[in-house]
Each structure stands twice: as structure tokens, then as C-alpha cells.
Amino acid sequence: MQLNIALLFHKNHQSLTDFHKENTTTFQMAEDPKKLLFRLQHIIPQKLSPAVNVYPTEATTSSLHDFPMDIEFQMTWGKVAAKTWGPPDGRPVFALHGWLDNAGTFDTLIPLLPKSLRIVAVDTAGHGLSDHYPPDIAYNFFDCLVAIERLAGLLKWKKFSLIGHSMGAAMSMLYAGVFPEKVDTLVCLDLARAEVTRPETVGLRLRKTVGKLLKYEAAIVAGPEKPFTYEVAIEKSISGSFGSLNRNACELLFKRGLKQVDGGYVFRRDRRLMAAPLTLTPKEDQLAMAREVTANVLIIKFAQGPDFESRDNFMEHVENLKTKAKNVFFVEVDGTHHVHLTNPNRVASIISDFLNAPSSNPHTSVQS
């Protein structure tokens, strides 16, 4: 069973929660705010945090971990969708997906991780079931700082862990360097930082990005995408990932990333994401932030994954993490860019052992 939870925030900072059970009962809320508040007060127990977790009363800790639930967070610009796994009082973890993927990228991995984790796998803005940014508001890599802060505040998480794949790994690394006191454990899959911008090419890159953004904006204004068949969607996804996705992986991502329309299917992601972000990420700045990370860090590189930079530059970042990080572990496993989804057993035990280690677990006392 999956439940959708929408979080609404009024000017008086009181939180209201509108929820429904799919295929069962839908609560139709009154238009009048006073009536709405009255009805909610008789449906929802009082003194709950803004991020309310609702789950079947018959559910066990095991079933909560194996059968995730959908949740929606209301932001200033729209909603952010997520999947929640594990007990509500479990160890808090954010899971952040890669570029053009969605929270479904962790569907095969999370069930293999410790059952004590409370994992919130997020569809980042413009991806999956999350809303797209309004027109004329471009996607910016550094928006992740604001988004994670908002989500942590809504969930009342003071300290938490981050698991990120690809773009999500870069976002996690950035956040851990800017807010080191809030991150106890950092797991990066196949990427350790954002692609470095270089002085000799940054001007051309930004110029091309602006051109692409204007092109995609014009296409969106002109109308919806031309639908295609389900098989074409599979082919597009596999070829677009350079073969790192297989059919089963595509179908898992399609649960949140593909929409059926008249005449076929279209991808849910914002077309503007096809353009590179208007962001400057020079190596020196990222190294400086790496030196501020205090978390326990695990970086797993997929041997047949893409190389966004030279091996020497990659390892330089790893070495800089050792400045303040409690522990830094680097592991390489066989597989392509989505091996965590297509062959999760190759990384699940490594991540689980790392999370269960006394040095990585804030709930375990360390013997000196």
C-alpha cells in the first residue's frame, strides 16, 4: 500500500496535512480554511511534525522497509515527491538520484540495506513525480543546498546521512562540505563531485547552455512532446545511458519517470534538464569544500562507469577529504554507471558494512 502526503504551509506557519489512500478513500477537503483546519484536526493526531509519516497499522518494521510509501513536500515553487523506506524512528538517510533518473534508482538497493534505516529517496526538482521549476527559472546545481535544508527542516532532522548516485553524489558531497555539522555519513556512488569547469572552456560551455535552454523553453511553449511507444522509451533510455541501463532498470525508473498520454508515452522530466546547468564548479572551490567535510565517507567507483575527469584529479579530491573527515574509504567495483540498480548485490554489502561500522553509526558507542 502506498499513501501520498501533501504538506501545506499557511502564513501563520501552522502545517496542514492533506492525505489520501490510493484506490480506497479520498478525503475531499472544504474550501473554507477554518473548515479545512477543523476537519484535519479530527483526522490527524495533534502535535505531529510537518512531515507526517502515515503507514498501515498492520505494517511491521520489515514490511515498512520492503514496501516504500510515497510522500510529497510542498516547497515555495511546487511539490517535491519522495519515497520513504524503513521505520519512522529509524536512522535518517537522504538518498539522491542521478541526472534524468528519479528515486526509483534505489528500488533494488535499499531493500538490501540495514532495516534500521529511515531512508527518504527524493525526486529532485524536474525529475520523477516532482514538479518542474516555473518558466524562466533555470535549474542550478547549487539549488540542492536549499532543497536539502528545506527537506531536513520539514522532517526535523538535525543530523543525517546522505547516499547519492552520480549527480546525487555530487550534491551530497557539496552539502557535506557546506554543512559538515549536519552530515554524519556520506556515501557516493560512481561520482565524488560535480564535473569541474575549466577556465579555458567555461565561456563556451555557458554560451552553449544558454542556447540550449532557449531552445527547450521554446519547445515547451510550443506544446507537449510527441508521444512515442513504450518500446521506444526503453530504447531511448538504454541508448541514452550508453547501455548502463537494462530493460528491468528502465521499467523501475518508468514508474516515476514515464507518463502515458493520448497516443503513447512521454518522459515526465523537464526538458530543460537536457541542457547543462548554469553553474561554475572550478576544481579549487570543490577541493576547498572537500577539506571541510567531517563525515565518514565511502566512495564507490564503478569500473566501467564514465570518467568525468582524470584518475589523478579524482583521487586528489579523495585525498583532500582526509583533511577533516573521520574516515575516508575508496572502493572500486565491477560494473557500469547504474550497477547499483542493475546488480545491487555488488555494492549493498559494502554500503551496509560501512553504515553498520561503529565509526559510521551515531547510535553505536565507540570504545576507545
N, C-alpha and C positions, 0 to 999 in steps of 0.2 A: 504494500500500500504506500502511495506517495501523497503527501499533503503539500499544498502551496501556501505560503505565508507571505502576505504583503504587509510591509511596515509603513505606516503613515505617520507623519510628524506635523503637528499643528504649531501655530505661532506661540502658544503658551508652553511649548516643549513637552507637553504630555504626549505619550505614544499611544496610538490606537492600533489594533491588530485585526485585520480582516482575513479570515481564512475559510477554506472550503475543502471538502474531501471530494476528490475526483470520482465520478461515477456513483456517488452516494447522495449526500445532502449538500446543497448550496445555500448559504446564508445570504439573503438579499438585504443589504443594509439601507436604512432610511436615508433620505437626502438631508434631513434636518440634523445638524451636528449634535444637538442635545439628545435627540432620539437615538442617534448612532452611538453616542457615548453610553447612554443608558443600556442599550441592548448589548454592547460589548462588555459592560461591567457585569452583566448577568450570564455571559458566555465564557469570558476569560477570567481566571482567578486573578486577584489583585496583587500588586507589588511584584510583578514579573519584570524582568529586564526587557528593554525594547526588542531584543532579538529573542522571540519566543520560540521554543522548540516544542512542537506538538508531535506526538507519535502514538501509535496504537497501544492501548493499555495492556494488551496481551503480549506485546513485544518483549523479548529478552535482550540482554546485552549482546548476545551473539547475533540475533536477527537484526538488531539496530545497526550492527556493523556490516552485515552482509546485504541488507536491503536499504539503500540510502533513501533519503527524503529530499524533496525539493523545497527550497526556501527562497524568498525574494526580499531584497533590501531596497528601500526607497532612498535614492540619492537626490541631490538637488536637480539633476538633469534628467532623471528617469530611474529605471529599476536595474539592479544587478541581481542576476539569478545565480544560485549555487546549489550544490548537493551536499547534504550533511551525512556523515558516517559516524557510527560509534555512539557511546553513551554521552548524554548532555553534560555530565560532570567529568568527562574524560580529559586527558591531557590535550590542550588546544593546539591545533595544527591548521595552517592555511596551505592549500595545495593550488598552485598556479600553473596553468597550461601554457603551451607554446603558441606561436603566431598562427592564426587562422584555425587553430584547434578549439577545443572547449573542455569543460570539466569532465567529459566522458573519456578523456585521455588517461584518466586514472582508474577507470572502471575495473580493469583486470588486476591492477597492482594493489589497490587499497585493501581488498579482501584478504590479501596475504600478509598485511602488516599487523602489528600488535592490536588486539581487540580493545585495549585500554585507551586508544587514541580517539579524540573528538576531532574529526577532520572536516573542514569546510572547503570543498573544492569549488572554486569560483569560476564563472564565465566572465572574463574581463569585458570591459565595455566594447560593444560592437561585435562580440562573439557569442555563439550559442544562443541561449534564451535571454541574454541581457539586452537592454535597449541600445540603440545606436546613439551616438552623440548627435545633438541638433545640427542642422545645416550651418556651415561656415565655422564650426568648431572642429579643428583638426585633432587627430589622435597624436598624443605626445607621450613618449616613453616615460617621462618623469611623472605623468599623471598617476602612476602606480603608487607613489608615495602618499598622495592624498587618499586614494581609494583604500589602501590597506589601513591607513589611520582611521578612516571613517568606519570600515567594517569592524576593526578591533574595538572601536568605541561603542558601536551598536551591540556587539557581543559582550562588552565589558571584559575583554581580555587585556590584562596588564602586561603579560609576558606570554610568548607563544613560539612555536616552531614554524619553519617555512620549508615546504617541499616544492621545488619548481622544475619544470622541464623547459629547456630551450629559452624562449622569451620569458617564461615564468621564472626560470633560474636567474636570468639577468635581473629581473625585477626584484627577486628575493635578495640577491646579492647587494643591489643598490639600497634596498630598505634596511638591510642589516648593517650597512655602513653608515647610514644617516641616523638610524635609531638603534644603536647597538644594545642599549639597555633593555630593549623590548624583545629581543630575539635570543632564545637560549640554544636553539639548534637550527642549522641551515643545511639542507640537502639540495644539491644542484645536479641536474641530470643533463648531460651532454653539452652543457654550456656553463661558463663561470662568470661571464659578464657580457654587457652589450657589445655589439660589434664596434670596434674602435674607429672613430673618424680621424682621418689623416689630413693635415693642413694642405697638402698638395692636391687633394681631390674633394674636399668638403664643399667648396663653392659649386662645383659641377653637380655634386650629389644633391644639394639643396635646390639647385635650379631644376634638375630633372624631377625632383619630388613635387615641387610646386606645379609643374606642367601636368604631372600625372593626377594630382589632386583636383585640378580644374577639369581635367578630362572626366574623371569619375563623378565629380559633382554634376557636371552637365548631363552625364548618362542617367544619373539618379533623377534629376529634374525631368528628363525626357520621358521617363516611365520605368516600369518594372523590367527586370531581366527577362529574356526569352527563356521559357521553361525548356527543360531537357528531360530525358528519360532517366530512370533510376540507374540503369547500367552505364549511361554516360556520366552520371555523378560519380559512380565507382571509378570509372576510367580517369576522370579528371583528378580525383583525389589521389589515386595511386601514382599517376604521372607527375602531379604537382609536388608530391613528396619524394620524387626520384626513386620510387619503389620501396620506400621505408614503411609504407602502409600496405596491409593486405586487405582482402575483402572483409574479413571479420572485424578488423580495426576500423575500417570505413563505416561499417554498419553501427558500431558502437558510437562513433562520433556523429553519425547522422541522426541519432535520437535527439540531439540538441542542435545539430548544425544543418539539418536539411528540412525544408518545408514543402509540403505538397500543395500545389496550386492548380488552377484550371490549365490543363494541357501538359502537366508533368510536375517537375520539381525545380526548386531554386535553393541556393545556399542562403542560410539566414544571416551570415556575416555581412557587415557593412562593406560595400565595395571599395570604399575609400581606404580600407586597410591594405589593399593591394599596393598602395604607394608606401615608400619608406617613410618612417616618422621624421618630422621636422625637429630633430634633436641633435645636439652636439655632444658626443661622448668620447673626448680625447683620452688616450691611454693614461696620461699623467693624473688626470682627475680621478679616474677609476682606481688607479693604484693608491691614491691618497685615501679614498674611501675604504678600500680593502684593508688598509692598515688600521682602520678604526673598528673593524668587526671584532667582537669579543665572543661570539658564539662558538660552539663546537661545530666544525664544518666538515661535511662529506661531499666530495665532488666525484661523480661517476662519469667517466668519458666513454662514449660508445665508439668502439674501434672503427667501425665503418660509417660513422656519422660524419656530417660535414665539418670541414675545418674552416672556421671563420677567420682564423689568424694562424700565424706560425706556432709551432710547438714551443719554441723558446719564449714567445710572448705570453702564451697560455700559462706556462709554468712559472714565468715571472710573476704573474698575478697570484698564483698559488703560493709562491714564496712570500709575497707581501702580506698575505693573510696571516702568516705565522707571527706577525708583529705583536698582535694583541689577542688573537683567537686562542681559546682554551686548548683546542686540538684541531689539527687540520689533517684530513685523510684524503688521499687521491687514489682512485681505483679505476682501472680500465677493464671493460668487459666486451666480449664479442657481440656485435650486433649493429644494426643501422639506427637511424635517428629516433625511431619510435619503438625501440626494443622493449622499453618499459611497458608498452601496451601490447605488442605482439608476442613477446616472450618475457612476461613479468618475473618468472622464476629466476631469471639471471641476475636480477637486482634486488628482489624482495628480501632475501635473507641478509644481504649486505646492509640494506637500509634498516631492517628490523634489529640486527645485532648492534648497529650504531645507535639507534634510538634507545635500545634497552641497556646500553652500557651505563654504568654509574655516572660517568663524566658527562653524559648527554641527557640524563634523565633527572629533571629537577625534583622529582618525587622520591628519588633514591638517595639516601645519605651516603656520602663518600668517606671511607675510612682513611685516615691519614697515616 
